Amino acid sequence: MFLALGIIIFIIGCCMSSYEDNTYNAQRREEQRHRELMRALEECRNSPPAPRRKKQVRRRFAQDKNGNILGEEITEEELED
């Protein structure tokens, strides 16, 4: 009886220890990811801003006497400094 109770308490203790280890490791990984993200964010703040892109779209449509529609779309992208 006491032996069975001791084995059950031992198993519960092992499970609790394993849970605490897993929780601790997960917390350490979360802190590490947070530090990496903060480092990346700081690098982005210190780097010069990327040049902006300007996008211009022109559309032309023509309709003939039979009702047919012909269209043209021109997209131009250029970098602004």
Phi and psi in degrees as GROMACS dihedral restraints (atoms count N, CA, C in turn):
[ dihedral_restraints ]
;  ai    aj    ak    al  type     phi  dphi    fc
    3     4     5     6     1   -67.9    20    10
    4     5     6     7     1   -33.0    20    10
    6     7     8     9     1   -65.6    20    10
    7     8     9    10     1   -43.7    20    10
    9    10    11    12     1   -64.0    20    10
   10    11    12    13     1   -42.3    20    10
   12    13    14    15     1   -63.4    20    10
   13    14    15    16     1   -40.8    20    10
   15    16    17    18     1   -64.3    20    10
   16    17    18    19     1   -40.4    20    10
   18    19    20    21     1   -65.9    20    10
   19    20    21    22     1   -41.9    20    10
   21    22    23    24     1   -63.1    20    10
   22    23    24    25     1   -44.3    20    10
   24    25    26    27     1   -63.9    20    10
   25    26    27    28     1   -39.4    20    10
   27    28    29    30     1   -62.9    20    10
   28    29    30    31     1   -44.5    20    10
   30    31    32    33     1   -64.1    20    10
   31    32    33    34     1   -42.7    20    10
   33    34    35    36     1   -63.2    20    10
   34    35    36    37     1   -40.7    20    10
   36    37    38    39     1   -62.9    20    10
   37    38    39    40     1   -40.5    20    10
   39    40    41    42     1   -65.0    20    10
   40    41    42    43     1   -41.0    20    10
   42    43    44    45     1   -64.4    20    10
   43    44    45    46     1   -42.0    20    10
   45    46    47    48     1   -64.1    20    10
   46    47    48    49     1   -41.7    20    10
   48    49    50    51     1   -64.3    20    10
   49    50    51    52     1   -42.5    20    10
   51    52    53    54     1   -63.4    20    10
   52    53    54    55     1   -41.8    20    10
   54    55    56    57     1   -62.6    20    10
   55    56    57    58     1   -43.4    20    10
   57    58    59    60     1   -64.3    20    10
   58    59    60    61     1   -40.4    20    10
   60    61    62    63     1   -63.2    20    10
   61    62    63    64     1   -44.5    20    10
   63    64    65    66     1   -63.6    20    10
   64    65    66    67     1   -41.8    20    10
   66    67    68    69     1   -63.3    20    10
   67    68    69    70     1   -43.9    20    10
   69    70    71    72     1   -62.6    20    10
   70    71    72    73     1   -45.1    20    10
   72    73    74    75     1   -64.5    20    10
   73    74    75    76     1   -39.4    20    10
   75    76    77    78     1   -64.6    20    10
   76    77    78    79     1   -39.2    20    10
   78    79    80    81     1   -66.7    20    10
   79    80    81    82     1   -39.7    20    10
   81    82    83    84     1   -64.0    20    10
   82    83    84    85     1   -42.0    20    10
   84    85    86    87     1   -64.8    20    10
   85    86    87    88     1   -37.9    20    10
   87    88    89    90     1   -64.7    20    10
   88    89    90    91     1   -42.8    20    10
   90    91    92    93     1   -63.6    20    10
   91    92    93    94     1   -40.5    20    10
   93    94    95    96     1   -63.2    20    10
   94    95    96    97     1   -44.7    20    10
   96    97    98    99     1   -62.1    20    10
   97    98    99   100     1   -38.8    20    10
   99   100   101   102     1   -63.6    20    10
  100   101   102   103     1   -44.4    20    10
  102   103   104   105     1   -62.3    20    10
  103   104   105   106     1   -40.9    20    10
  105   106   107   108     1   -64.3    20    10
  106   107   108   109     1   -42.1    20    10
  108   109   110   111     1   -65.4    20    10
  109   110   111   112     1   -41.2    20    10
  111   112   113   114     1   -65.1    20    10
  112   113   114   115     1   -37.9    20    10
  114   115   116   117     1   -64.7    20    10
  115   116   117   118     1   -43.2    20    10
  117   118   119   120     1   -65.1    20    10
  118   119   120   121     1   -39.7    20    10
  120   121   122   123     1   -64.5    20    10
  121   122   123   124     1   -40.9    20    10
  123   124   125   126     1   -64.7    20    10
  124   125   126   127     1   -38.9    20    10
  126   127   128   129     1   -64.7    20    10
  127   128   129   130     1   -37.8    20    10
  129   130   131   132     1   -66.7    20    10
  130   131   132   133     1   -37.0    20    10
  132   133   134   135     1   -66.9    20    10
  133   134   135   136     1   -35.9    20    10
  135   136   137   138     1   -81.8    20    10
  136   137   138   139     1   -19.3    20    10
  138   139   140   141     1   -80.5    20    10
  139   140   141   142     1   153.5    20    10
  141   142   143   144     1   -67.2    20    10
  142   143   144   145     1   150.8    20    10
  144   145   146   147     1   -66.7    20    10
  145   146   147   148     1   149.7    20    10
  147   148   149   150     1   -71.6    20    10
  148   149   150   151     1   147.6    20    10
  150   151   152   153     1   -64.6    20    10
  151   152   153   154     1   144.0    20    10
  153   154   155   156     1   -81.4    20    10
  154   155   156   157     1   149.3    20    10
  156   157   158   159     1  -104.9    20    10
  157   158   159   160     1   138.3    20    10
  159   160   161   162     1  -112.1    20    10
  160   161   162   163     1   126.8    20    10
  162   163   164   165     1  -118.1    20    10
  163   164   165   166     1   127.2    20    10
  165   166   167   168     1  -124.9    20    10
  166   167   168   169     1   129.3    20    10
  168   169   170   171     1  -118.9    20    10
  169   170   171   172     1   128.2    20    10
  171   172   173   174     1  -120.3    20    10
  172   173   174   175     1   133.6    20    10
  174   175   176   177     1  -124.7    20    10
  175   176   177   178     1   138.2    20    10
  177   178   179   180     1  -131.9    20    10
  178   179   180   181     1   136.8    20    10
  180   181   182   183     1  -130.1    20    10
  181   182   183   184     1   143.2    20    10
  183   184   185   186     1  -133.8    20    10
  184   185   186   187     1   144.7    20    10
  186   187   188   189     1  -127.0    20    10
  187   188   189   190     1   131.3    20    10
  189   190   191   192     1   -90.6    20    10
  190   191   192   193     1  -179.0    20    10
  192   193   194   195     1   -69.2    20    10
  193   194   195   196     1   -18.1    20    10
  195   196   197   198     1   -87.3    20    10
  196   197   198   199     1    -4.2    20    10
  198   199   200   201     1    93.6    20    10
  199   200   201   202     1     3.7    20    10
  201   202   203   204     1   -74.4    20    10
  202   203   204   205     1   139.5    20    10
  204   205   206   207     1  -111.3    20    10
  205   206   207   208     1   132.8    20    10
  207   208   209   210     1  -119.9    20    10
  208   209   210   211     1   128.0    20    10
  210   211   212   213     1  -125.5    20    10
  211   212   213   214     1   155.7    20    10
  213   214   215   216     1  -140.3    20    10
  214   215   216   217     1   135.4    20    10
  216   217   218   219     1  -129.2    20    10
  217   218   219   220     1   126.8    20    10
  219   220   221   222     1  -117.8    20    10
  220   221   222   223     1   123.9    20    10
  222   223   224   225     1  -113.4    20    10
  223   224   225   226     1   124.6    20    10
  225   226   227   228     1  -119.3    20    10
  226   227   228   229     1   131.8    20    10
  228   229   230   231     1  -121.2    20    10
  229   230   231   232     1   136.4    20    10
  231   232   233   234     1  -145.0    20    10
  232   233   234   235     1   153.8    20    10
  234   235   236   237     1   -90.7    20    10
  235   236   237   238     1   136.2    20    10
  237   238   239   240     1  -103.4    20    10
  238   239   240   241     1   141.4    20    10
